[in-house]
C-alpha cells in the first residue's frame, strides 16, 4: 500500500509513471523531456527498474519526484554501484512546508533510504544548483564536495603537443583495454569503459558527440568526448593518464583552432585542474556527496572523485 502523510502519499516508481513524471519535469524546469528520453536516462545502464520515489496528492496528481540513475563505479581498485541523484523536483503548488512536511526533504531522504537498504556500500552523488544544494545540505543529506568550475583555454593553431587526435568509433575494442590500464590511477570514478561510452554518448537522445583518441606513434593514450558549440569546443568527457593531461588538452586547443572556434571548455575536479592552465569561471553547479544513509565520507570524495561534464545529465 502507498505510504501516507499529510495530504500526500509516496511510493516507488511503477511502470507507466513516466507520463506523469515528464509532465511534472516540464512544469518544474520549463523544458521538454520526452518519455523515451526519460526511459533512456533511467534504464540505459541496467535492466533493474528505474529507481525513484514519487509523491502524489489524494486525487492522484503527481507533485514530487526524486530519482537516481544507476551507474557502474570504481573505488580504490574495486567496482562499486554509483547513483547519480537527479530530477529532485516538487510542483510549485506543493512547496513551502517546513520540517517533516517539506516534500523535497522527504523525497530526498526516502530515496537515500531505498538506496542504502539495497546497496549499503554504494556512492551517491549529484550536481544540483546552489539553491537545491543548500536545501540538501540543510537537511544533512548532501555534503559539499566543491563548486564546479569551468576552465576555458584559448584555442591555438600552432601545434604545441606531440599528441595527435584521431576519430574513434564507439565500439573500438581498445576502449575496454584502455580503461583496464588506467583504472588503477583513479580513486573514485565512473567506470569509463566501452559500455558506458555507448550508453552515455553513442545512444544519447539529447545530443550528438564526437569521440577522439589521443595517440602518439599509433599508441592510444586516452580519449575525449567533445561537442562543438557555436563559439567553443566543449570537452564533455576525458580519459587520459594524469601526466598526459596538459599535452592532451594542447592537442584539443589545436583542434579547436583548426575548427574555427576560439575557446576550449572543460570541467575537472580541483586536484586535476591544478595540473593545467586556463581561465576559471564559476558555475551554478555544486558537486554534492549524498551522505544520508550512505557511507563514503565527503572528505574522501573531495580528495579522490574524478568527474567531468559527462557525470552530469545536462551536457
N, C-alpha and C positions, 0 to 999 in steps of 0.2 A: 504494500500500500504506500502511496506517496506520504512523505513526511509533512506535517503541517505545523505552522507557527504564524500567529497573527493572521493576516489576510492572504498569505502566500503558501503554496506548497512546493516543495523542492524534491526533485528526483534526478536519476541519471538519464543520459540520452537514450532515446528509443528510436528505432528505425523510422524514418519519415519526419523526424523533428526538424530536419534541415530546412524545410519550407518556412517554418516559423522563425528559425534561427537567422536565416539570411534576411528575412523581412525586418527583424529586430536590428541586425547589423546595419542595414540601410538607414534605419531611423536614427540610431545612435551615432554612427560615424559619417553619415551623409554620403556614403559611397556604395556602389553596387557590388554585391557578392552573389554570384550565382550558386545554385545548389551543386552543380558539377564542380565548381571551384572549391566549395566547402568540403565536398567528399574527397577531392584530391588532397587537400591540405591535411585532413584528419585521418585518412586511411592509407596514404601512399606508402608509408614505410612498413606497415604491419597489417596483418589480417585481423587483429583484435578490433572489437567495436570501438568507435570513437569515444574518447574519454571527455565527458563534460557533465557539469551539474547545471540544471535548468530550473528556474523559478517561474511559477505560474500563479495568476490570480484565480480566485474561485470560479470565475466564468471561463477558465481555460486559456486566457491570453498569456502568452509568454512575455515576461517582463525582465528576465535576467538570465545571464549565461556566463559560465566560466569554463574554458576549455584548455586542454593540454594536448599538444602534438607529440606523439610517440616517436622517439628518435633513438639511434644507436650511438652510445658514447664510449669514452675511453678515460680511465682514471688510473694513473700510475701503473701502467702495464696491464690492466685488466679491462675487459669490456664491462659496460655499466649502462643501465637504462637511463636515458635522458628524457626530460619532458620540458618542452617549451610552453610556458604559460601564456595564453593569448586570448584575445576576444573576451576579456572580462568586462561585461557591459550590463548596464541597467537602464531600462526605459526611463526617460525623463520624469514620467508621472510616478515612478516608484522610488525616486531618490529622496534624500533628505532626512532619513531616520538616523538615530544615534544608537550607539551601543549594540546590543544583540539584535536590534531590529534593522540595522543597516544591511541592506541586501548585498551590496558589494562585498562587505566583510564576511557575511555568512557564506556566500558562494565561494569566495576565495579560500576560506578555511575548510569548507567541506570538500573542495577539490583536493586540497592538501591531505585531508584525512583519507580520501579514497586512494590517492597515490601511495601514501605511506602504508596503508593497510595491505596493499598488494605488492608493492615494491619498496620495502623498508630501507633499502640501501641506495635508492635512486637519487639522481640530481635533478632538481627542478630550477629553471631559471627563466627570466623574462626580460623584455626590453620595453617597459612602459614609458609613457611620457612622465614629466615631472609630477604633475598633479596626482595621477593614479598611483605612482610610486610612493608619494608621500602618504597616501591613504594606506597602502600596503605596509609601509614601514610603521605607521602609527598603530596598526593592529598587530604588529610584531609578526607579520607573515613574510615580509621582504627584508633582506639585509642588503645594504648598499655596497655594491662592488666598485663601481665608478660611473661617472658621467661619460657617455660615449663622445669621443672627439673625432671629427672628420679631418684627416690630413690631406692637404692639397699640395701637389707637386707641379712644377712648371714643366710642360712638355718641351722636349729638346730634340731638334732634328739631328744634331751631331751625335753619332753613336759613341757612348762612353762606357759601354759594358761589353765584356766578352760573351755574354749570354744572348742567345737569339730566341725569338718567339716563333713557334710554328703551330698551325692549327692541329688540334687533336679531335678525334671522334669520341663520342660519349661511351662507346663500347670498347675502347682501346684496352687490351688486357694488361698493359703496363701500369694502368691506374691502380689496380689492386696491389701489384708488387711495389709500387712507389709508396703507397700508404704503409704497407708492412715494413718497409725500410725506414720510413721517417717517424712512425708512431712512437718509438721509444723517446723521442725528443719532446713529446707533448705530455704535460702532467694531467690536464683536464681539457678535453676537446671532443667535438663530434668525430665519429669515425668517417673520415672523408675518403671513402672508397668508391668503387665504380657504382655500386647500388645506390649510394647517397647521391652521387652526381646525376645519375639517370633520373631518379625521382625528383630531386630538388630543382634541376635545371633543364634536362632534356625534355621532360614531360610537363614542365610548368605551364599552366594555362593562363598566367598573367603576363609573362614577359618572355622574350627571346634572348638567348645568351650565346656568346662565343666561348669556346674552350681552347685555351692556348697552352702549349707546352713550352717550358724553359729548357733549352738544350745548349750543350757545349760539346762540340765534336760528335754530334749524333747521340750523346748520352742525355737521357731525360732526367733533369734535376728536380723538376716540380711542375706545377701548372697554375694557371689563373683563369677564373671565370670572369668575363668582362661584359659590360653592356655600354653601348655608345649612346650618349645623350647629345643634345644639340651643342653644348659648349664644353663637354668634358668626356673623359673615359672613366667610367666607374669600375673599380676593381671589386666585384661583388664577393669573390671568394679567392683564396690563395693557399697553396700548399707548397712550401719550399723549406729547406733547412734554414735555420735562423742565420747562419753565416752567409747565406746566399741572398738574403732579403734585399739589401741595398742594390747589388748589381742586377737582381731580377726586376726591381722597380725601375732602374735606369733603362732596362730594355723596354718596359712599358711606357716610360717617358718618351722614348724614341718612337714607338709605335703610335702613340697619341699624336705626336707632331706630324708624322707621315700621314696620319688620318685626318689632319686638318683641325684638330682641337688644341687648346692651349693648356688644359688642366687635367691632371690625373687625381682622382679622389679614391681614398682607401680608408677603411675603418679597421683598426687593430687595437689590442689591449695595450696598456701603458708599458708593460715590460718589452713588447715588441716595437712600439713606437720609439723607444729610447735608442734603438739601433739605426734609425733612419732620419732623414731630414725632410722638412716640409713645413708648410704653414698650417697651424692647428686652428680649427674652428669648432666652437661648442655646438652640440646638437641638443635637441629637446629630449633625447633618449637617455634613460638611466638603466644601467645593467644591474639587474636585481637577482639576488640569490633567494630562492624560496626556502625559508627557514622554518615554516610551520610544519612540524611533524617529520621533516626530512633532516638527514644527519650531517651533511657536509658543511663545515663552518665557513662563514663568509671570508675569514682571513685566508683560508686555503684557496677559495675561489678567486679572490683578489690577486693572489700570487701566481696562480697556475692556469687560470682559464684562458684558452685561446679562442677568440671569436672574430668574426668578420661581418660584413653586411649580410652575408648568406645565412648567419644564425638567426637573423630577423625574418619575419614573414612578409615584409613590405617591399623588399627590393627584388 
